């Protein structure tokens, strides 16, 4: 009876391992990424992420000296980091993507700010926005 169970257990184990998603992916069309990049607002959203490892960089024309930052991301595996640099390259914010977080960047130099998103083994959704503050 034990000899019959071993092949069955091996098949079951193989089926479970086959269901594990270990493919490393870049952010792509299947994640429906959307960017709004205007002087009034920067917003990025992406959904249905499954093991996404990527880095995105944008230039945002911020007329203000700081920005209101709203996070509404849900990453249930892996992580995402948002880094914001002011017009002279100083880091004004560096945070993990969070759910329901409202914050502000530190004061910086107005102009073309750099927004950097780093995703590592991320599963879930990303949604954050920046709006200028005087």
N, C-alpha and C positions, 0 to 999 in steps of 0.2 A: 504494500500500500504506500510506503514511503517513496518508492521509486517512481510511482505515478505522480506524486505531488511535486517532485523536483522540476520536471518539465513545465508543469502548470505554473509553479511559482516563478520560474525563469521567464516564461511568456508574460506573466503579469508584471514582473519587474521591468521587462523590456517595453511593455506598453506604457507604463508610468514614466519611464525615462524618455520615451519618444514624445510624450506630451510636454515635457519641459522645454521652454523656449530659450535656447541659449544663443540664438543668432544675434550678433551685434548689428544694430541698425543705425543709420544716420537719419536725421530729421528729413522727412520726405512728404510727397503729396498725400500719402495715406494718413498723415497726421493733420491735414488741413491747416497748415500754418498760415496765419494772417498777421500782417504788420500794418499799423497805422503810424506814419512818421511825418508829423506836421509840427510847426513851432508851438501849436496849442496842446499837442498831446503825442506821446509815444505809447503804443500798446502792442503787445505781442500775445498771440494765443496759438496753442497747438493742442490737439487732442489725440486720443487713442495711441499714446506712445507705449511701445513695447520694447524694452531693452535698448533705448536710444542713447547713443554716445556721440555727442557732437558739440561743436562750438559755433555760435553765431555772433557776428559783430555788426553793429549798425552805427551810423553817425546821425545824431539827433540835434537839430538846431534849437537849442534852449536859450530863449531870450532872458531867462531869469537867473538869479544867483544860486537858487536851489530848486528842488522839485519835490512835489508830493508824490509818494510812491505807494501804490496799492497792489498788494499781492492777493490773488485768488487762485492759487495753484493747488493741485492735489497730486502729489507724487508719492505713491504707496510703496515704491521700491526704488532704490538708487537715490539720486539727489540731483538738484539743479542749483546752481549758484548764479546770482546776478551781480555783476560788477559794473559800476558807473564811474566814468572818468569825466572831469570837467574839461573846458576848452584848452587848458594848459597841461592836461594829462595827470592831474592829481586825483586820487581815488576819493570820491565823495560818498560812495556807498558800496558795500560788499555784503550781501546777505544770502542765506539759503532761501529758496523759494518756499513760501508758506501759504497756508490757507487763512483767509480773512485777516490779513495784516495791513494796517495803514500806518505809514511812517513818512519821514522826510529824509532827504539826503542832507549831508552837511553843506555848508555854504561853499560855493566855488565860483569860478570865472565864467560869465556868460559866453555863449558862442556855440560852436560845434562840440557837443558832448559825445562820448563814446559809450555805447551800451553793449556789454558783453554777456552772453548767456552760455554757460557751460553745463552740459547734461552728461551724467555718468550713470549708465545702467538704469535710466529713468523709465518708469512705467507710470502712466496716469496722464494728467493734463497740466499745461502751463498757461497761466493768464496773469499778466502784470501790466501796469501802466505807470507812466510818469507824466506829470503835468507841471508846467513852470510855476515857480513862486518868485515874487519880486525880491 
